[in-house]
C-alpha cells in the first residue's frame, strides 16, 4: 500500500459541524524512524471533546489547526516498527487522529493485550472515559455510603461509569439524561436509584424533589443550567465535587461558583476538571463573599488526599 487517507479540519464550524467543515485527503505512506511505529487504524473513538478542538476559543488544550488531521484516539495495529519492543501485528492505543495510517512515537502509545476483553473496551471503560470516571469519583470525590451523588450526561460513557462506581461505594446514584428512554436505561439496566430528564419543565425543582436531603457530590459533564441547578440543590457545608469533562470545562471554566445555600459557606468545595488531571480546590482555606462566590485555587491532583 503506497497511500493513506486522512480527514482534516477544512474550516471551523459555526454551531453544529457539517460535512463542509472537513476534507478527505490522501498522502504517500509515511516511513517510521528510530523509536517510531507505522500503525493502521482499526477503531477510532469519536468523542464530545472533539467539538471543542474544532474551535479556536480559549481552552485547556490547543485546537486542531485548519488543514490538519482531526484529533482522535484509536486502537491500531503495528504495520512497521523501528522499536525493538514492538513488532508487526502488535495492537496499541494512541492518538493517531482521523486517518487510516499514522506514524506514532512509542513514548506515546499504550500496548493492548487482546483476549480478556474486546479491544474496543480500551477506548471506553478501560480508556479515557473509564479513567475520567474512576479518578473523578474514586480519587477525588470519594463517595461514602448513604451519600447522594448526581451525575449529568449519565447515559454517556463517563456518566454511566460514575453512577455504577457510586453504587458500588454504597452511595445513592441519581443520573441526569435526555429523554425517558435514557432515564429508564439508567435505572433498569445500570442500577441508578433515580433519574431526571434534562428536558423536564422546571428542571431545578424536579432535581431538588428527587434529592430532598440535598446533593453530596455532583459530577458535571456538561456545565450550564445543569450545573447551576445542582449547585442550588447541594447541602450547605458539605464537600461538593463537580467533575467537568471537555464540554463542561468549556462551559464552566476555572473561576467562581455559588455555594449550595447561596450564602457565605465554610465547607470545602472542589471542582474537578475530569480530563485535565488537575483539581481546582480551595482545600487550604478560602474567603467567600456575601453572595457565596468562592475564588478557587489550582493544584495538582493528589491521589493520596482524603476527602474531608
C-alpha positions in Angstrom: 0.0 0.0 0.0 1.5 3.3 -1.1 -1.0 5.8 0.1 -3.1 6.6 3.2 -6.3 8.6 3.8 -7.0 11.2 6.4 -9.8 13.6 7.3 -8.6 17.2 8.0 -10.4 20.2 9.5 -11.2 22.3 6.5 -12.9 25.2 8.4 -14.1 26.0 11.9 -17.8 25.2 12.5 -20.3 27.8 13.5 -22.7 25.7 15.5 -23.0 22.1 14.7 -20.3 20.7 12.4 -21.2 19.9 8.8 -19.5 17.9 6.0 -18.3 21.2 4.6 -16.0 21.6 7.7 -14.0 18.6 6.8 -12.0 17.4 3.8 -10.6 13.9 2.8 -7.0 13.9 1.7 -4.6 11.2 0.6 -0.8 11.1 1.0 2.2 8.9 0.5 2.6 6.3 3.1 4.9 7.6 5.8 8.1 5.7 6.9 8.9 5.4 10.6 12.3 6.3 12.0 14.0 5.1 15.2 11.6 4.9 18.1 8.6 5.1 15.9 5.8 2.9 14.6 3.7 2.9 11.4 0.2 1.9 12.5 -3.0 1.1 10.8 -6.2 2.3 12.5 -8.7 -0.4 13.5 -11.1 1.5 15.7 -11.4 5.3 16.2 -13.2 6.9 19.1 -15.5 9.8 18.3 -15.9 11.9 21.5 -17.7 15.1 22.5 -14.4 16.9 23.3 -13.6 16.9 19.6 -16.2 19.7 19.1 -14.0 21.9 21.3 -10.9 21.0 19.4 -12.6 22.4 16.2 -12.9 25.8 17.9 -10.3 28.5 18.3 -11.8 29.7 21.5 -9.6 29.6 24.6 -9.5 26.2 26.2 -7.2 23.9 28.3 -5.9 22.3 25.1 -4.7 23.6 21.8 -7.3 23.5 19.0 -6.8 21.5 15.8 -5.3 23.8 13.2 -7.3 24.3 10.0 -5.8 22.0 7.4 -4.5 19.5 10.0 -5.7 15.9 10.7 -8.6 15.8 13.2 -7.6 14.6 16.6 -8.8 11.3 18.0 -7.7 8.3 19.9 -7.6 4.9 18.2 -6.9 1.2 18.5 -4.3 0.5 15.9 -2.2 -2.4 14.5 1.6 -2.1 14.1 2.5 -2.3 10.4 6.1 -1.4 10.7 8.3 -1.0 13.8 11.5 0.8 14.4 11.5 -0.1 18.1 12.7 -3.5 19.4 9.9 -3.7 21.9 7.2 -3.6 19.3 6.6 -5.9 16.4 4.3 -6.2 13.3 0.8 -7.2 14.4 1.0 -5.7 17.9 -2.0 -3.7 19.0 -1.6 -0.3 20.5 -3.7 2.6 21.7 -2.6 6.1 20.6 -3.9 9.5 19.4 -3.4 8.8 15.7 -6.3 11.1 14.6 -8.8 10.6 11.8 -6.7 8.6 9.4 -6.1 5.1 8.1 -2.4 5.1 8.9 -0.1 7.2 11.1 3.4 7.5 12.5 3.5 7.4 16.3 6.3 7.7 18.8 6.5 4.7 21.1 6.6 7.0 24.1 3.0 8.0 23.3 1.4 4.6 22.9 -0.1 2.0 25.2 0.2 -1.7 24.4 -3.0 -3.7 24.2 -3.2 -7.4 25.1 -6.2 -8.9 23.3 -8.2 -11.7 24.7 -9.6 -10.8 28.2 -12.0 -8.1 26.9 -13.0 -6.8 23.5 -10.2 -4.5 22.2 -12.8 -1.7 21.8 -13.0 -1.6 25.6 -9.7 0.2 25.6 -11.4 3.2 24.1 -14.2 3.1 26.7 -14.3 1.6 30.1 -10.5 0.8 30.0 -9.7 4.0 28.2 -10.1 7.8 28.7 -13.8 7.7 29.7 -13.1 5.0 32.3 -10.1 6.8 33.7 -12.0 10.1 33.9 -14.8 8.4 35.8 -12.6 6.5 38.1 -10.2 9.4 39.1 -13.0 11.9 39.3 -15.1 9.7 41.6 -12.8 7.3 43.5 -9.7 9.5 43.9 -11.3 13.0 44.2 -15.0 12.7 45.1 -14.6 9.6 47.4 -18.3 8.9 47.9 -19.3 7.5 51.3 -22.2 5.0 52.0 -25.5 6.8 52.2 -24.4 10.0 50.3 -26.3 11.2 47.3 -24.3 11.6 44.0 -25.8 13.3 41.0 -24.1 13.0 37.6 -25.0 14.8 34.3 -24.8 13.1 30.9 -25.4 10.0 32.9 -26.1 7.7 29.9 -22.8 8.6 28.3 -19.5 6.7 28.7 -18.2 8.7 31.6 -21.5 9.3 33.4 -22.7 5.7 33.2 -19.5 4.5 34.9 -19.7 7.3 37.6 -23.1 6.1 38.6 -22.1 2.5 38.8 -19.0 3.2 40.8 -21.0 5.3 43.2 -23.4 2.4 43.7 -20.5 0.1 44.4 -19.3 2.5 47.1 -22.7 2.4 48.8 -23.9 5.9 47.6 -27.3 6.8 46.1 -26.8 7.5 42.4 -29.0 10.0 40.6 -28.5 10.4 36.8 -29.4 13.3 34.5 -30.1 12.2 31.0 -32.1 13.4 27.9 -35.4 11.6 27.4 -37.5 8.9 29.1 -35.7 6.0 27.3 -32.3 7.0 28.6 -33.7 7.5 32.1 -35.2 4.0 32.1 -31.9 2.6 30.9 -30.1 4.2 33.8 -32.5 2.7 36.4 -33.3 -0.7 34.9 -30.0 -1.6 33.3 -27.3 0.3 35.1 -28.9 0.3 38.6 -29.2 4.0 39.2 -31.6 4.8 42.1 -33.2 7.7 40.3 -33.0 9.6 37.0 -34.0 13.1 35.9 -35.0 14.0 32.4 -33.0 17.1 31.5 -35.9 18.2 29.3 -38.3 18.3 32.2 -40.1 21.5 32.9 -38.7 23.4 35.9 -35.7 21.0 35.9 -34.2 22.6 39.0 -37.3 22.0 41.1 -37.6 18.3 39.9 -33.9 17.7 40.8 -34.5 19.1 44.3 -37.6 16.9 44.8 -35.6 13.8 43.9 -32.8 14.9 46.2 -34.8 16.2 49.2 -31.9 15.9 51.6 -29.6 17.7 49.2 -26.7 16.6 46.9 -23.4 15.5 48.4 -21.4 15.0 45.2 -22.1 16.4 41.8 -20.1 15.1 38.8 -20.6 17.5 36.0 -20.1 16.6 32.3 -22.0 19.5 30.6 -22.0 22.7 32.7 -24.6 25.4 32.1 -28.1 25.1 33.6 -27.5 21.5 34.9 -24.5 22.8 36.9 -26.5 25.7 38.3 -29.4 23.5 39.3 -27.1 21.0 41.0 -25.2 23.7 42.9 -28.6 25.1 44.1 -29.5 21.6 45.4 -26.3 20.9 47.3 -26.2 20.6 51.0 -24.6 23.5 52.7 -21.3 22.9 54.5 -20.5 19.5 52.9 -17.9 18.7 50.2 -19.1 19.1 46.6 -17.2 17.7 43.7 -18.1 18.5 40.1 -16.1 16.6 37.5 -16.2 18.7 34.3 -15.4 16.8 31.2 -14.3 18.6 28.0 -17.7 20.1 27.3 -18.2 21.0 30.9 -14.8 22.6 31.2 -15.6 24.9 28.4 -18.9 25.9 29.9 -17.7 26.2 33.5 -14.1 27.4 33.2 -12.0 27.9 36.2 -13.4 30.8 38.1 -16.2 31.2 40.7 -19.2 29.1 41.6 -22.1 29.7 44.0 -22.4 27.6 47.2 -25.3 25.3 47.8 -27.1 27.6 50.2 -26.4 30.8 48.2 -24.9 32.3 51.3 -21.3 32.5 52.6 -20.1 29.0 53.0 -17.5 27.5 55.4 -17.2 24.0 53.9 -14.7 22.9 51.3 -15.9 22.9 47.7 -14.0 21.3 44.8 -14.4 21.5 41.0 -12.7 18.6 39.2 -11.7 19.0 35.6 -12.1 15.4 34.9 -9.8 15.0 31.8 -7.2 17.6 32.6 -5.5 16.0 35.6 -5.8 19.0 37.9 -8.1 19.9 40.8 -9.4 23.3 41.3 -9.8 23.2 45.1 -9.8 25.7 48.0 -8.8 22.9 50.4 -6.3 25.1 52.2 -9.0 27.7 53.0 -10.7 30.5 51.1 -12.9 33.5 51.6 -16.5 33.7 50.4 -18.2 37.0 49.8 -21.8 37.6 51.0 -23.2 36.1 47.7 -21.4 32.8 48.3 -18.9 33.2 45.4 -15.7 31.2 46.1 -12.4 32.1 44.5 -10.8 28.8 43.5 -7.1 27.9 43.5 -5.4 25.4 41.3 -3.3 22.5 42.4 -2.0 19.2 41.1 -4.1 16.1 41.7 -3.0 14.3 44.9 -4.2 10.7 44.7 -3.5 10.2 48.4 -5.6 13.1 49.6 -8.6 12.0 51.7 -11.8 14.0 51.2 -13.0 15.9 54.3 
